[in-house]
Amino acid sequence: MQCLGLDIGSSTIKGAVLDLESGTVHSITKEPFPEPAPGLPAGWFEVDPHEVVSRTRSVISQLLTRAPEAMSLFLCGQMGGVVLVDASHSARTRYLSWRDQRTLDGALGQVQNKLGPFLPQLGNELKPGSMTSLLYWLQQAGELSPGWRPATIGDFVISQLCGTLPQMEGTQAIGLVDLQLQGWNQQAFAALGLEQLDWGELVGATTPVGRAVIDGRELTAYPTLGDQQCALYGVGLQVGDLSINVSTGSQVSRVTREFVPGAYQSRYFLGGTFLNTITHIPAGRALNVLVDLLTALPSAQGQTVSNLWEVISREAAQAIEGTGGLRCHPAFFDSPIGREGQITGITTENLTLGNLFRATFESMAQTYDQLSNRLWPERAWKRVVVSGGLTRSVLILRELIERRFPGQLVETTADEETLLGLREIAREANRDA
């Protein structure tokens, strides 16, 4: 049996054919995620939601040429952000992305104050581009109407393809669901003046939410899943495992059978479990700050540096132990370890390419160790599941992480983690049918 899986990401809309019998994920097809609307104030990030639908439809059309017998559609996608939909399924706003920073003008602090008593039950989820903070900003600006339904961009896409109202699944509803009550916290919504919105009903991951007709083919559509949870599900994360994911950003996570609040974020996971996680840890995005600085001169001359990461990995592996006192703290943006990075201990002898990146990798490994203690003070994990592309491409980083977790590392080799997660959900949905 073949299904279609799509990941509506921040940079690309990626799809593939999910073969449930062979377990393969193939025919990967991509379209770029639309650029933000031009002419917006600084920090705003809005996208035409209908263009997202159009490009998603294009990916599905291409996949159907390779899997004409596919009968179902599974999605995951970016969390946070919001698009408002009225009772006739029409978008009343653009998609305000999770990357939107407008609430930093003071609205975010107001939301934090108003939600203070509720934040632990809501999973300690509050970011500038979270749905709650953006909705509060819109409410304060007089741009909300009673009865409108908030939707993630993935759920909006499904609603437009199926001609239905958006329906949200729990892994997408970060910072919205009371994890103790197992549903919407209407008191929290009322504290923000959002009680007049139509929140609808939460749906399960294997519950069909509509039927989409694409190029004459009818596909049963399922709700959008959170991309983080889907990726971790795809690498086989289980209760008893610690996860370290190292990619553009990075995160440490654990799965629990019960909701256990703490000094971290808590979210729904899959299979009736919960995910405790610390996200937005500096990784690839922070490393690119250093790369951009070091390649600025050749770039200004119109030159490119070939095999860049191969060179960095080799030089960092050959750097001296301890880097001669050079230290690099890569918190170059707001993160759980600060919002200002530092390079310290510089001497004329130790400031080399290899030492700089080794110092950065050592700092990253130390951060994963420290934040794992916050997430799981007993350090009682059975396995440490490492995923994401950076540890595969930069072997010295993997080695430094393994030194912090000796004999516990299990590294995944999967390149398409979210699509593998969708494959597993598709199998479960097929068994439930």
C-alpha positions in Angstrom: 0.0 0.0 0.0 1.3 3.5 -0.9 0.5 6.8 0.7 1.8 10.3 0.3 3.7 12.1 3.0 4.4 15.9 3.1 6.6 18.0 5.3 5.6 21.7 5.1 8.8 23.2 6.4 10.1 26.7 6.7 12.4 26.5 3.6 10.8 23.8 1.5 7.6 21.9 1.0 8.8 18.3 0.7 6.9 15.2 -0.2 7.5 11.6 -0.8 5.7 8.3 -1.6 5.4 6.2 1.6 5.4 2.5 0.7 3.9 0.8 3.8 4.7 -2.8 2.7 8.4 -2.3 1.8 8.9 0.5 4.4 10.6 2.6 1.8 10.3 6.4 1.4 10.9 7.4 -2.2 10.3 9.8 -5.0 11.1 12.8 -2.9 9.8 16.0 -4.4 10.3 19.6 -3.3 9.0 23.1 -3.8 10.4 26.1 -2.1 8.3 27.6 0.7 7.1 31.0 -0.4 9.1 34.1 0.5 7.6 36.6 3.0 5.4 39.4 1.7 7.5 42.5 0.8 7.3 45.9 2.4 6.5 44.7 5.9 7.8 46.5 9.0 11.0 45.2 10.5 10.6 41.9 12.3 7.3 41.0 10.7 7.1 37.8 8.7 3.9 37.2 6.7 3.3 34.7 3.9 0.5 34.4 1.4 -1.2 31.2 2.7 -2.8 30.5 -0.7 0.6 30.3 -2.3 1.6 27.6 0.3 -1.5 25.7 -0.8 -0.7 26.1 -4.4 2.9 24.8 -4.0 1.7 21.9 -1.8 -0.8 21.0 -4.5 2.0 21.0 -7.0 4.1 18.6 -4.9 1.1 16.2 -4.5 0.4 16.3 -8.3 4.0 15.3 -9.0 3.9 12.5 -6.5 0.6 11.1 -7.9 2.4 10.6 -11.2 4.7 8.2 -9.4 2.1 6.6 -7.1 -1.3 6.8 -8.9 -2.8 4.3 -6.6 -2.1 6.3 -3.4 -5.3 6.9 -1.5 -4.2 8.8 1.6 -2.3 11.9 2.6 -0.2 12.5 5.8 1.4 15.8 6.7 3.7 17.3 9.3 4.9 20.9 9.4 6.2 23.9 11.2 4.7 24.7 14.6 3.7 28.1 15.9 2.5 31.0 13.7 -1.1 31.4 12.7 -3.6 32.0 9.9 -7.2 32.9 10.8 -10.1 31.3 8.9 -13.8 32.3 8.9 -16.8 30.0 8.9 -16.7 29.8 5.1 -13.2 28.4 5.2 -11.7 31.6 3.8 -8.4 33.0 5.1 -8.9 36.3 6.9 -5.2 37.0 7.4 -1.9 36.1 5.9 0.1 33.3 7.5 1.9 35.0 10.4 5.0 32.8 10.6 6.6 31.5 13.8 9.6 33.6 12.7 7.5 36.8 13.1 9.0 39.0 15.9 6.4 41.8 16.2 5.4 40.7 19.7 8.8 41.8 21.0 7.4 45.4 21.0 5.9 44.6 24.4 3.1 42.2 23.6 5.1 39.2 24.5 5.8 40.4 28.0 2.1 41.2 28.4 1.2 37.7 27.3 3.7 36.2 29.7 2.2 38.2 32.6 -1.4 37.2 31.7 -0.5 33.5 31.2 1.8 33.3 34.2 -0.5 31.0 36.3 -1.2 28.8 33.3 2.2 28.4 31.7 3.2 25.2 33.5 0.1 23.4 32.3 0.6 24.9 28.8 4.0 23.3 28.7 6.0 26.5 29.4 5.6 27.3 25.7 5.8 31.0 24.8 7.9 32.5 22.0 7.6 35.7 19.9 6.0 33.7 17.0 3.8 31.4 19.1 0.2 31.3 18.2 -0.9 32.7 21.5 1.4 35.7 21.4 0.5 36.6 17.7 -3.2 36.2 18.4 -2.9 38.5 21.4 -1.1 41.1 19.2 -3.9 40.9 16.6 -6.6 41.2 19.3 -4.9 44.3 20.7 -4.7 45.7 17.2 -8.5 45.1 16.7 -7.9 42.6 13.9 -9.8 39.6 15.3 -13.5 38.8 14.9 -15.6 36.4 16.9 -16.0 33.0 15.4 -12.7 33.0 13.4 -10.7 29.8 13.7 -7.0 29.9 14.3 -5.0 27.4 12.3 -1.4 26.3 11.7 -0.2 26.6 8.2 -0.4 22.9 7.7 -3.9 22.6 8.9 -4.9 25.5 6.7 -3.4 23.7 3.7 -5.5 20.6 4.5 -8.6 22.6 5.0 -8.2 24.3 1.6 -7.5 21.0 -0.2 -10.5 19.4 1.4 -12.9 22.3 1.6 -13.4 21.9 5.4 -12.6 24.0 8.5 -9.1 23.4 9.9 -8.7 20.9 12.6 -5.7 20.7 14.9 -3.9 17.7 16.2 -2.2 17.8 19.7 1.4 17.8 18.5 0.7 21.0 16.6 -1.1 22.7 19.5 2.1 23.7 21.4 1.4 26.3 24.1 -2.4 26.0 23.5 -3.3 22.7 25.1 -3.6 22.3 28.9 -1.5 19.1 29.3 -3.1 18.4 32.7 -6.7 18.8 31.5 -5.9 17.2 28.1 -7.7 19.9 26.1 -8.0 23.6 25.5 -7.6 25.8 28.5 -10.5 28.3 28.1 -9.4 30.3 31.1 -6.0 31.0 29.5 -7.7 32.0 26.3 -10.0 34.3 28.3 -7.1 35.9 30.0 -5.8 37.0 26.6 -9.2 38.0 25.2 -9.3 35.1 22.8 -12.3 33.2 24.1 -14.5 34.4 21.3 -12.5 32.6 18.7 -13.6 29.2 17.4 -11.0 26.7 18.5 -12.8 23.6 17.2 -12.0 20.1 18.6 -8.6 18.5 18.8 -8.3 15.4 16.6 -6.1 12.3 16.8 -3.1 11.7 14.6 -4.9 8.8 12.8 -8.3 10.4 12.5 -9.2 11.4 8.9 -10.1 15.1 8.6 -11.3 15.3 5.0 -11.0 14.2 1.4 -8.9 16.1 -1.1 -9.4 15.7 -4.8 -6.1 16.3 -6.7 -5.9 15.7 -10.5 -9.0 13.6 -10.3 -7.6 11.4 -7.5 -9.4 11.4 -4.1 -7.1 11.2 -1.1 -8.1 10.8 2.5 -6.3 13.5 4.5 -5.1 13.3 8.0 -4.2 16.2 10.4 -0.9 17.9 10.4 1.6 16.6 13.0 4.3 18.7 14.7 7.5 18.3 12.7 9.7 17.9 15.8 7.7 15.1 17.2 7.3 13.5 13.8 11.1 13.5 13.2 11.8 12.0 16.7 9.1 9.3 16.0 10.8 8.6 12.7 14.2 7.8 14.4 12.4 5.5 16.9 12.6 7.6 20.1 11.1 5.6 23.0 10.3 6.0 26.6 13.7 5.6 28.4 15.7 7.3 25.6 17.4 10.7 25.7 17.4 12.5 22.3 20.0 14.9 21.0 19.1 16.3 17.7 21.7 18.5 16.0 20.7 20.3 12.8 20.1 24.0 11.9 19.0 24.3 15.5 19.3 21.6 18.1 17.3 20.2 21.0 17.5 17.6 23.8 14.3 15.7 24.5 12.8 12.7 26.4 9.5 10.9 26.1 7.4 10.2 29.2 4.2 8.3 29.7 2.8 11.0 32.0 2.9 14.8 31.9 5.8 15.9 34.2 6.2 19.7 34.1 9.6 21.2 34.8 12.2 23.8 33.7 11.7 22.8 30.0 9.0 22.7 27.4 6.4 20.0 27.4 4.4 18.9 24.4 2.2 16.1 23.3 4.2 13.3 21.6 2.6 10.4 19.7 1.1 7.2 21.0 -0.5 8.8 24.0 2.9 10.0 25.5 4.5 13.4 26.2 7.7 15.0 25.1 9.8 17.1 27.5 12.2 19.1 25.4 14.6 22.1 25.3 14.7 23.6 21.9 16.4 26.5 20.1 19.9 25.3 21.3 22.6 26.9 19.0 23.8 24.5 16.3 24.0 24.9 12.5 22.6 28.4 12.5 25.2 29.6 15.0 28.0 27.8 13.2 27.0 29.7 10.0 27.7 33.0 11.8 31.3 31.9 12.1 31.4 30.5 8.6 30.0 33.7 7.1 32.6 35.8 9.0 35.5 33.6 7.8 34.4 33.5 4.2 33.5 37.2 3.9 36.7 38.1 2.2 36.7 35.5 -0.5 32.9 36.1 -1.0 33.6 39.8 -1.5 36.0 38.8 -4.3 33.4 36.6 -5.9 35.2 33.4 -4.8 33.8 30.3 -3.1 35.4 28.0 -0.7 35.0 24.4 -1.8 34.6 21.5 0.6 34.1 24.0 3.4 32.7 21.6 6.1 35.2 18.9 5.2 38.0 21.4 5.9 36.4 22.6 9.1 35.9 19.1 10.4 39.4 18.1 9.6 41.0 21.1 11.1 38.9 20.9 14.2 39.8 17.2 14.6 43.5 18.1 14.4 43.3 21.0 16.8 45.1 20.8 20.1 43.2 19.4 23.1 41.7 22.3 25.0 42.4 24.7 22.1 45.1 26.5 24.0 42.6 28.2 26.2 40.4 29.5 23.3 36.7 29.4 24.1 33.7 30.0 22.0 30.2 30.2 23.4 27.9 30.2 20.3 24.8 31.8 21.8 24.6 34.3 18.9 20.8 34.6 19.2 18.2 34.2 21.9 18.5 30.6 23.2 18.3 28.5 26.4 22.0 29.3 27.0 21.8 33.1 26.6 21.4 35.6 23.8 25.0 36.8 23.3 27.8 34.7 22.1 31.4 35.0 23.2 34.9 34.2 21.9 37.4 34.5 24.7 40.9 33.5 25.7 42.3 34.6 22.3 46.1 34.7 21.9 48.3 35.1 18.8 49.1 31.4 19.0 45.6 29.8 19.5 43.3 31.8 17.1 43.2 29.3 14.3 40.4 27.9 12.2 40.7 24.5 13.8 40.9 25.8 17.4 37.9 28.1 16.9 35.6 25.4 15.6 36.9 22.8 18.0 36.2 25.2 20.9 32.7 25.7 19.5 32.1 22.0 19.2 33.3 21.4 22.7 30.9 24.1 23.9 28.0 22.5 22.1 28.8 19.1 23.6 29.0 20.6 27.1 25.7 22.3 26.5 23.9 19.1 25.6 25.4 17.5 28.7 24.2 20.3 31.0 20.8 20.7 29.5 20.3 16.9 29.6 20.8 17.2 33.4 18.0 19.8 33.5 15.7 17.6 31.5 16.5 14.4 33.3 18.4 15.0 36.6 18.7 11.3 37.4 20.4 10.6 34.1 18.5 7.3 34.0 18.3 7.0 30.2 19.0 3.7 28.5 20.1 5.1 25.2 21.2 8.5 23.9 19.7 8.7 20.4 21.6 11.2 18.2 20.0 12.5 15.1 20.4 15.3 12.6 22.9 16.0 9.8 25.6 17.8 11.7 26.9 14.8 13.7 27.2 12.8 10.6 29.0 15.4 8.6 31.2 16.7 11.5 32.7 13.6 13.1 34.7 15.5 15.7 31.4 16.9 17.1 30.0 13.4 17.4 33.2 12.3 19.2 33.0 15.2 21.6 29.3 14.4 22.4 30.1 10.7 22.9 32.8 11.6 25.5 30.0 13.2 27.5 27.8 10.1 27.2 30.3 7.2 27.0 28.9 4.0 25.7 25.3 5.3 25.5 25.2 6.8 22.0 23.0 5.4 19.2 23.3 7.4 16.0 20.6 7.2 13.4 21.5 7.2 9.8 18.1 8.3 8.5 18.1 11.4 6.2 14.4 11.9 6.0 13.4 11.7 9.6 10.0 13.5 9.4 8.9 11.4 6.4 9.9 8.2 8.3 7.7 9.4 11.1 4.8 9.9 8.7 5.4 6.4 7.4 4.9 5.0 10.9 1.7 7.1 11.4 0.4 5.9 8.1 1.0 2.3 9.1 -0.9 2.9 12.4 -3.8 4.6 10.5 -4.0 1.7 8.1 -4.2 -0.7 11.0 -6.9 1.4 12.6 -9.0 1.6 9.5 
